[in-house]
Amino acid sequence: MRGVLRDVLGLSTERAAAFHEDTPLFGALPELDSLAVAGVLTEIEDRLGILIEDDEVDGEMLESFGALTRFAAAKALA
């Protein structure tokens, strides 16, 4: 997930490496605006070989680094 956020949002490796479970994302990361969300989700789909439906996208999944990681892991394991 760090790699996705780093690559799509143009974050430094150091900045992405500092993310932890409770690191806030949407609304806290200036780079992660509503347009960037689409790019992040598309990159997650491509890297994990999954399909994220529109109705699965909500504020909770983008609230923190941990929430996004759990969402992606659950989709990949489904």
C-alpha positions, 0 to 999 in steps of 0.5 A: 500500500505504501508503494501505491500511495508513493507512486500515485501521489508522488510521495517520497519513499521516506514519507510513505515509509512513515505511514502507520496503522492510524495515519490519516489519509483522505482529508489529511493528505493534501495530495489525496484529493477526490481525483487522486482517489480514483488513481489510487483505487485503479492502481490497487486494482492493477497491482492486486488483480482485483475489482473495486466496485463503486458502492464499496468506496466510502469514507471509512476505507480512506480514513487511515492507512490501516483502513485502506490496507485492510480493505485491499487485503480483504478484497485480494483474499476474497 
